[in-house]
Amino acid sequence: MPDTGYLIAAVATAVAVTWALRALPFAALAPLRSSPLIAYLNTAMPVGVMVILTAYTLRGFDPRLPQQAWPTGLALALTVALHLWRRNVLLSITAGTTAHVVLAGAVFT
């Protein structure tokens, strides 16, 4: 059985590391809240995420294979329609990704 001092030191180390890992992001983000770079990223990143997801989804898109192309086309149409209707990036990305996963899974099973 380990020594009592060793156990106390191990628990104290675990507590210190856990506390530091939880507090560090808040301490690091505090000065960035007024940064113009963060304001720019706040407006540009949703579009960047949409472009990356679209490129990743369409990388294997082949309209000559309708059994594989229709899930992608339908999910893409749903994403665009939802985004134009609600202007909610999170809703568009989540619904489009879910639709593509479900429809593509239905085709390949």
C-alpha positions in Angstrom: 0.0 0.0 0.0 1.4 3.4 -1.0 2.4 5.9 1.7 -0.2 8.4 2.9 2.0 11.3 1.8 2.3 9.8 -1.7 -1.5 9.4 -2.0 -2.1 13.0 -0.9 0.5 14.3 -3.4 -1.1 12.2 -6.2 -4.6 13.6 -5.4 -3.3 17.1 -5.1 -1.5 16.9 -8.4 -4.7 15.5 -10.1 -6.7 18.3 -8.5 -4.2 21.0 -9.7 -4.0 19.6 -13.2 -7.8 19.3 -13.5 -8.4 22.8 -12.2 -5.7 24.3 -14.5 -7.2 22.5 -17.6 -10.6 23.8 -16.8 -9.6 27.4 -15.9 -7.0 27.9 -18.6 -9.4 28.3 -21.5 -11.3 31.0 -19.7 -8.2 32.8 -18.8 -6.9 32.6 -22.3 -10.2 33.8 -23.9 -10.7 36.8 -21.7 -8.3 39.1 -23.6 -9.5 37.8 -26.9 -13.1 38.9 -26.5 -12.4 42.4 -27.7 -10.0 41.3 -30.5 -10.9 42.3 -34.0 -9.5 38.9 -35.3 -12.0 37.0 -33.1 -14.8 39.3 -34.4 -13.8 38.5 -38.0 -13.6 34.7 -37.3 -17.0 34.8 -35.7 -18.5 36.0 -39.0 -16.2 34.1 -41.4 -16.0 30.6 -39.8 -19.6 29.5 -40.4 -19.1 30.0 -44.1 -15.8 28.2 -43.9 -17.3 25.3 -42.2 -20.1 25.1 -44.8 -17.5 25.2 -47.6 -15.4 22.4 -46.0 -18.3 20.2 -45.4 -19.6 20.7 -48.9 -16.2 20.0 -50.5 -15.9 16.8 -48.3 -19.4 15.6 -49.2 -19.0 16.3 -52.9 -15.5 14.8 -53.3 -17.0 11.4 -54.3 -20.1 12.8 -56.0 -20.7 11.1 -59.4 -24.0 12.0 -61.1 -23.6 9.0 -63.4 -24.2 6.7 -60.4 -27.8 7.6 -59.4 -28.0 5.1 -56.5 -25.1 6.9 -54.8 -25.7 10.5 -56.1 -29.3 11.0 -55.0 -28.5 10.9 -51.2 -25.9 13.6 -51.7 -28.1 15.7 -53.9 -31.1 15.4 -51.6 -29.0 16.3 -48.5 -27.4 19.2 -50.3 -30.8 20.5 -51.4 -32.1 20.2 -47.8 -29.1 22.1 -46.5 -29.5 24.9 -48.9 -33.3 25.1 -48.4 -33.0 25.2 -44.7 -30.3 27.8 -44.8 -32.2 30.1 -47.1 -35.4 29.6 -45.0 -34.0 29.9 -41.5 -30.6 31.6 -41.9 -29.4 29.4 -39.1 -25.9 27.9 -39.8 -26.1 25.3 -37.0 -29.5 24.1 -38.1 -28.4 23.9 -41.8 -25.1 22.0 -41.0 -26.7 19.6 -38.5 -29.7 18.8 -40.7 -27.8 18.4 -43.9 -25.1 16.3 -42.3 -27.7 14.1 -40.6 -29.7 13.7 -43.8 -26.6 12.7 -45.8 -25.5 10.2 -43.2 -28.9 8.6 -42.9 -29.6 8.5 -46.7 -26.1 7.3 -47.6 -26.4 4.7 -44.9 -29.7 3.5 -46.3 -28.1 3.1 -49.7 -25.0 1.2 -48.6 -26.8 -1.2 -46.3 
